[in-house]
Amino acid sequence: MATMTLEIAAKLVKEYGKNEKDSGNSRAQVALLTHRIAEITEHLKIHKKDKHSRRGLTTLVAQRRRLLNYLTRTDIEGYRALIKQLDLRR
């Protein structure tokens, strides 16, 4: 399982933020959370009884949902573009 390294985080922030230092941007935060959620999901496929990681996963999903709700209220077109870019809705 690959963990989130500084290089991966910097690449995601640069791609989804306004610049390479804009880690507070909602779009960048959603991208970082999505990456972490994917990592934990892969971990849980192997370790099915890891309840602590499952709890952490639900916390991350809830945090991402709150950020996406904020984006829906403030920038609906940016929200739609981000959903399509990250492939969150199927």
C-alpha positions in Angstrom: 0.0 0.0 0.0 1.5 3.3 -1.1 1.1 6.1 1.5 0.6 9.7 0.8 4.1 11.1 0.4 5.0 14.8 0.2 5.5 14.5 -3.5 2.0 13.1 -4.1 0.4 15.7 -1.8 2.4 18.5 -3.6 1.3 17.2 -7.0 -2.3 17.1 -6.0 -2.2 20.6 -4.5 -0.5 22.0 -7.6 -3.1 20.3 -9.9 -6.2 21.2 -7.9 -5.2 24.4 -6.1 -4.7 27.8 -7.5 -0.9 27.4 -7.1 1.5 25.0 -5.7 1.2 26.4 -2.1 -2.6 26.6 -2.0 -3.3 23.6 0.1 -6.3 25.3 1.9 -8.3 25.5 -1.3 -11.5 23.4 -1.1 -10.8 21.7 -4.4 -7.2 20.7 -3.2 -8.5 19.4 0.1 -11.1 17.3 -1.6 -8.4 15.8 -3.9 -6.2 15.0 -1.0 -9.0 13.4 1.0 -10.0 11.4 -2.1 -6.5 10.0 -2.4 -6.4 9.1 1.3 -9.9 7.5 1.1 -8.7 5.3 -1.8 -5.6 4.2 0.1 -7.6 3.3 3.2 -10.2 1.5 1.1 -7.5 -0.7 -0.5 -6.1 -1.4 3.0 -9.6 -2.5 4.2 -10.0 -4.9 1.3 -7.1 -6.8 2.8 -7.7 -6.2 6.5 -11.4 -6.7 6.8 -11.5 -6.6 10.6 -9.6 -3.4 11.1 -12.3 -1.4 12.8 -10.1 1.6 13.7 -9.2 2.2 10.1 -12.8 1.8 9.1 -13.8 4.5 11.6 -11.1 6.8 10.2 -12.4 6.1 6.7 -16.0 7.2 7.7 -14.5 10.4 9.2 -12.7 11.2 6.0 -15.7 10.5 3.9 -17.8 12.8 6.1 -15.2 15.6 5.9 -15.1 15.3 2.1 -18.9 15.4 1.9 -18.9 18.6 4.0 -16.3 20.2 1.6 -18.3 19.1 -1.4 -21.5 20.6 0.1 -19.6 23.9 0.6 -18.4 23.8 -3.0 -22.0 23.2 -4.2 -23.1 26.3 -2.3 -20.3 28.6 -3.5 -19.2 27.3 -6.9 -21.5 24.9 -8.6 -19.6 24.8 -11.9 -16.3 24.1 -10.0 -18.1 21.4 -8.1 -19.3 19.7 -11.2 -15.8 19.9 -12.8 -14.2 18.5 -9.7 -16.6 15.6 -9.5 -15.9 14.8 -13.1 -12.2 15.2 -12.8 -11.9 13.0 -9.7 -14.5 10.5 -11.0 -16.5 10.5 -7.7 -20.0 10.0 -9.2 -20.7 7.0 -11.4 
